[in-house]
Amino acid sequence: MSDTGKAPQVLLDLLAARGPSGYESAPADVWREAAGAFAEVSTDIVGTPLALVAPKHGFESSARRLLVIGHIDEIGLIVTHIDDSGYLWFRAVGGWDAQILVGQRLVIDTREGPITGVVGKKPIHLLREEEAKKVADIREMHIDIGARDGEEARGRVRIGDVAVIDAQPAELPNGRLVSRALDNRLGSYVALQAARIIAEAGGGEWEIAAVAVAQEEITFGGSRTSAFALAPDAAIVVDVTHATDAPGIEVKESGKHELGSGPVLSRGSTLNQRLFELLFETAEAESIPITLEATARATGTDADAVHLSRSGVPTALVSIPIRYMHSPVELVQLDDVEACARLIAAAALRLQRESSFAG
């Protein structure tokens, strides 16, 4: 956090930018501009921005490379049909709880710029008794942009235009922040901030490749292409996980990860145990609080794609606990975010040229 205890401006800018999967250019621009202050930056064909931080001896072909990944896309909606009455019909981009969408105000990005719409469905007063007992399905919802008819609507919106819920970041007491897209602009911010810390320290023994990958919510597309193209010697993936201090969450299944308890380090069959131990030992040495999370199979994050890239990449997963995931009111404690960046940077600076995570 900043000295005033407020959310960093670059994080707020990332959260304010709209970027559903495959349409991430606005938040990617924010990320790339911030990274340009301390790293070599570029963007690949998929839309993933990259920040390269040289090792302390300068860029050299023999340098080992650590990939630090956070995905920059968010869930959204995509217009699939515009009817003759001017209503827009849509499908989800990423995983939605349909109940959340009812009655929401949206921002739709069109060729002429952003426009406002609202999600509508049949009012509860007109529902039959059996209908009122059911959870609304996305197929039963529409978007109303105030058009008189289909001709006007089709003049303003095209099939394939995307939308997000109109919810800007808001700071709460106790160093907490609420916003849409914390999943996973937080991870992209942590990758950026960790790279910045390493650069300001003069670099370590390894080159750092920080990326804000595209398309995680749909295909892991950005992490697949980045891991293949950059061929890292190891990778740390940063994502969010469920804070377990919200009502109704069973800690015996999810583990105990409260807001303010620090980064969550994952252990599991697809994750590299030696890289986990480096992070664990770094947390102990730096007095950074952590909790542990176990994954029995896939993690549901970019780590699932990265660890299988080429001949295999030693991969670790570090998560930030948040409440109300995949909603417009995701909630995080900022201390956890900054602790995550400090942990990854400190672990990267402990790497030696001969460090190995094989076996």
C-alpha positions in Angstrom: 0.0 0.0 0.0 0.9 3.6 -0.2 2.1 5.6 2.8 -1.4 6.9 3.3 -2.8 3.4 3.5 -4.8 3.9 0.3 -4.9 1.6 -2.7 -2.0 2.2 -5.2 -3.2 4.3 -8.1 -2.0 1.8 -10.7 -4.1 -0.9 -9.0 -7.2 1.4 -9.1 -6.5 2.1 -12.8 -6.2 -1.6 -13.6 -9.5 -2.3 -11.9 -11.3 0.6 -13.6 -10.2 -0.6 -17.0 -12.6 -3.0 -18.7 -11.2 -6.2 -20.1 -13.2 -9.4 -20.5 -11.3 -12.5 -21.8 -10.1 -11.8 -25.4 -10.8 -8.0 -25.0 -8.0 -7.1 -22.5 -6.4 -4.2 -24.3 -7.5 -1.4 -21.9 -6.1 -3.0 -18.7 -3.1 -4.3 -20.7 -2.3 -0.7 -21.7 -2.3 0.4 -18.0 -0.1 -2.5 -17.0 2.4 -2.0 -19.8 2.7 1.8 -19.2 3.5 1.1 -15.5 6.0 -1.6 -16.3 7.8 0.7 -18.8 9.1 2.7 -15.9 11.5 -0.1 -14.8 11.6 -2.9 -17.4 11.7 -3.8 -21.1 8.1 -4.1 -22.2 6.4 -5.8 -25.2 3.0 -7.4 -26.0 2.5 -10.7 -27.8 0.0 -11.7 -30.5 -2.5 -12.9 -27.9 -2.5 -9.6 -26.1 -0.4 -10.5 -23.1 2.0 -7.7 -22.0 5.5 -8.7 -20.8 8.0 -6.9 -18.6 11.6 -8.2 -18.6 13.9 -7.3 -15.7 17.6 -8.0 -16.3 19.6 -10.0 -13.8 22.2 -7.9 -11.9 24.9 -8.9 -14.4 22.8 -7.7 -17.3 20.9 -9.6 -20.0 22.9 -12.6 -21.2 22.0 -15.7 -23.1 23.0 -18.0 -20.2 20.8 -16.3 -17.7 18.1 -18.4 -16.0 14.6 -17.1 -16.2 11.7 -16.9 -13.7 8.3 -16.4 -15.1 5.8 -14.5 -12.8 2.2 -14.7 -14.1 -1.0 -13.0 -13.1 -3.9 -13.0 -15.6 -5.4 -9.6 -16.6 -8.8 -10.7 -18.1 -12.1 -10.7 -16.2 -15.4 -12.3 -16.7 -18.0 -10.5 -18.8 -20.8 -10.9 -21.3 -20.9 -11.0 -25.1 -23.8 -10.0 -27.3 -25.1 -12.9 -29.4 -28.4 -11.5 -30.9 -30.3 -8.2 -31.3 -34.0 -8.7 -31.7 -36.4 -6.5 -33.6 -37.7 -4.9 -30.4 -34.1 -3.6 -29.6 -33.2 -6.0 -26.9 -29.8 -7.6 -26.7 -29.3 -11.3 -25.9 -26.1 -12.5 -24.6 -23.9 -15.3 -23.3 -21.4 -15.4 -20.4 -17.6 -14.9 -21.0 -16.2 -16.9 -18.1 -18.1 -18.4 -15.1 -21.1 -16.5 -13.8 -23.6 -17.1 -11.0 -26.7 -16.1 -13.0 -28.4 -14.6 -9.9 -25.8 -11.9 -9.7 -26.7 -10.5 -13.2 -30.4 -9.7 -12.5 -31.0 -6.0 -12.4 -27.3 -5.0 -13.0 -26.2 -1.9 -14.8 -23.6 -2.7 -17.6 -21.0 -0.9 -19.6 -21.0 -2.2 -23.2 -17.9 -1.4 -25.3 -18.9 -0.6 -28.9 -17.2 0.7 -32.0 -18.4 4.2 -31.1 -17.4 3.9 -27.4 -18.9 2.7 -24.2 -22.7 2.8 -23.7 -24.9 1.9 -20.7 -27.3 -1.0 -20.6 -29.3 -2.9 -17.9 -29.9 -6.6 -17.5 -33.6 -7.3 -17.4 -35.9 -10.3 -17.0 -39.6 -10.9 -16.4 -40.6 -9.0 -13.2 -41.4 -11.1 -10.1 -45.0 -9.8 -10.1 -45.6 -11.6 -13.4 -44.0 -14.9 -12.6 -46.1 -18.0 -12.1 -45.5 -19.6 -8.7 -43.4 -22.4 -10.0 -41.3 -19.9 -12.0 -40.7 -17.7 -9.0 -39.1 -20.7 -7.2 -36.4 -21.2 -9.9 -33.1 -19.4 -10.3 -33.2 -17.3 -13.4 -31.1 -18.6 -16.3 -28.9 -16.4 -18.5 -31.0 -17.5 -21.5 -34.0 -15.8 -19.9 -32.3 -12.5 -19.5 -31.8 -9.6 -21.9 -29.9 -6.3 -22.0 -31.9 -3.1 -22.5 -30.0 -0.1 -23.9 -33.1 2.1 -24.2 -33.4 1.6 -28.0 -36.8 2.2 -29.7 -36.4 -0.8 -31.9 -34.0 -3.3 -33.5 -32.8 -1.0 -36.2 -31.7 1.6 -33.6 -30.1 -1.1 -31.4 -28.2 -2.6 -34.3 -27.0 0.8 -35.2 -25.4 1.2 -31.8 -24.3 -2.3 -30.9 -22.8 -5.2 -32.9 -22.9 -8.9 -32.3 -19.7 -9.7 -30.4 -19.5 -6.5 -28.4 -18.7 -7.2 -24.8 -19.9 -5.8 -21.5 -19.0 -5.8 -17.8 -20.9 -4.8 -14.8 -20.6 -1.1 -14.1 -18.9 -1.3 -10.7 -15.9 0.9 -9.8 -13.4 0.2 -7.0 -14.4 1.5 -3.6 -12.1 1.6 -0.5 -13.6 0.3 2.7 -12.3 0.6 6.3 -9.4 -1.5 7.7 -7.4 -1.4 4.4 -10.0 -3.3 2.4 -11.0 -2.7 -1.2 -14.1 -3.8 -3.1 -14.3 -4.0 -6.9 -15.2 -6.1 -9.9 -12.2 -7.8 -11.6 -10.1 -8.4 -8.4 -10.0 -11.8 -10.0 -7.4 -11.3 -11.3 -6.2 -7.8 -11.8 -4.7 -8.4 -8.3 -2.5 -11.1 -9.7 -1.4 -9.0 -12.6 -0.7 -6.1 -10.2 1.4 -8.5 -8.0 3.4 -9.7 -10.9 4.1 -6.0 -11.9 4.9 -5.0 -8.3 7.2 -8.0 -7.7 9.1 -7.2 -10.8 9.4 -3.5 -9.8 10.8 -4.5 -6.3 13.4 -6.7 -8.0 14.3 -4.0 -10.5 14.7 -1.4 -7.7 17.0 -3.9 -5.9 19.3 -4.0 -8.9 18.1 -7.4 -10.1 19.0 -10.9 -8.9 20.8 -13.8 -10.4 17.9 -14.8 -12.6 16.1 -12.8 -15.3 12.5 -12.0 -14.3 9.8 -12.2 -16.9 6.5 -10.7 -15.5 3.4 -11.2 -17.6 -0.2 -10.2 -17.3 -1.7 -13.0 -19.3 -4.9 -12.9 -21.4 -7.8 -15.3 -21.6 -7.3 -17.2 -18.4 -11.1 -17.3 -17.7 -11.8 -19.2 -20.9 -8.8 -21.2 -22.2 -5.6 -20.3 -20.3 -4.6 -19.0 -23.7 -2.1 -16.3 -22.6 -0.3 -18.5 -20.1 0.0 -21.3 -22.7 1.6 -19.1 -25.3 3.7 -17.1 -22.8 5.1 -20.3 -21.1 5.9 -21.8 -24.5 7.5 -18.6 -26.0 9.5 -17.6 -22.9 10.7 -21.1 -22.0 11.2 -20.3 -18.3 13.3 -22.3 -15.9 10.6 -21.9 -13.2 7.3 -20.1 -12.9 5.2 -18.6 -10.1 1.5 -18.1 -10.9 -0.4 -15.5 -8.9 -4.2 -15.8 -8.6 -7.0 -15.4 -6.0 -8.6 -17.9 -3.7 -11.6 -17.9 -1.5 -11.3 -16.1 1.8 -12.8 -18.5 4.4 -13.9 -15.9 6.9 -17.1 -15.3 5.0 -20.3 -17.0 6.1 -21.1 -20.5 4.8 -17.6 -21.6 3.8 -16.4 -24.9 5.1 -12.7 -24.7 6.2 -12.3 -28.4 6.4 -12.7 -28.5 2.6 -11.1 -25.2 1.6 -8.5 -24.6 4.3 -8.4 -21.5 6.5 -7.4 -18.3 4.7 -8.9 -15.2 6.3 -8.5 -11.7 5.1 -5.3 -10.3 6.5 -3.6 -13.8 6.9 -1.2 -13.1 4.0 -0.4 -15.0 0.8 -1.8 -18.5 0.3 0.8 -21.1 -0.9 -0.5 -24.1 -2.7 0.7 -27.6 -2.5 -0.4 -30.4 -4.8 0.3 -33.0 -7.4 0.9 -30.6 -10.3 3.0 -28.1 -8.3 6.7 -28.2 -7.8 7.6 -29.1 -4.2 11.1 -27.5 -4.3 9.7 -24.2 -5.5 7.1 -24.3 -2.8 9.8 -24.8 -0.2 11.7 -21.8 -1.5 8.6 -19.7 -1.1 7.8 -21.2 2.3 11.4 -20.6 3.6 11.4 -17.1 2.2 8.2 -16.3 4.1 9.8 -17.6 7.3 13.0 -15.6 6.7 11.1 -12.4 5.8 8.5 -12.8 8.6 5.7 -12.7 6.0 2.5 -14.4 7.3 1.2 -17.2 5.0 -1.4 -20.0 4.9 -1.3 -23.2 3.0 -3.8 -24.7 0.5 -3.9 -28.2 -0.9 -4.9 -29.0 -4.4 -5.7 -32.7 -5.1 -5.8 -32.4 -8.9 -5.9 -29.3 -11.2 -5.7 -25.9 -9.5 -8.1 -24.1 -11.8 -5.5 -21.5 -12.5 -2.8 -20.7 -15.2 -0.6 -23.1 -13.3 -2.5 -26.0 -15.0 -1.2 -24.8 -18.4 2.3 -23.6 -17.4 3.5 -26.7 -15.7 2.9 -28.8 -18.8 4.6 -26.4 -21.3 7.3 -27.8 -23.5 9.1 -30.5 -21.5 7.6 -29.2 -18.2 8.1 -26.1 -16.0 8.6 -26.2 -12.3 5.6 -24.2 -11.1 4.3 -22.7 -7.9 1.0 -21.1 -7.1 0.6 -18.1 -4.8 -2.9 -16.9 -4.1 -4.6 -13.9 -2.5 -7.7 -14.5 -0.4 -10.8 -12.6 -1.5 -14.5 -12.7 -0.7 -17.4 -13.0 -3.2 -15.4 -14.2 -6.1 -16.8 -13.7 -9.6 -19.1 -10.9 -8.5 -19.0 -7.1 -8.9 -18.2 -6.8 -5.1 -15.1 -8.9 -4.8 -13.4 -7.8 -1.6 -9.7 -8.0 -0.6 -7.4 -6.8 2.2 -4.6 -4.7 0.6 -2.0 -5.9 3.1 -2.4 -9.4 1.6 -1.7 -8.0 -1.9 1.4 -6.2 -1.0 2.7 -9.2 1.1 2.3 -11.4 -1.9 4.4 -9.1 -4.1 7.1 -8.8 -1.4 7.2 -12.6 -0.9 7.6 -13.3 -4.6 10.3 -10.6 -5.0 12.2 -11.9 -2.0 12.1 -15.5 -3.2 13.3 -14.4 -6.7 16.2 -12.5 -5.1 17.3 -15.7 -3.2 17.7 -17.7 -6.4 21.2 -18.6 -7.3 22.5 -19.4 -10.8 22.8 -23.1 -9.9 19.3 -23.3 -8.3 17.5 -26.3 -9.6 13.9 -27.4 -9.1 14.2 -30.7 -11.1 13.3 -34.1 -9.6 
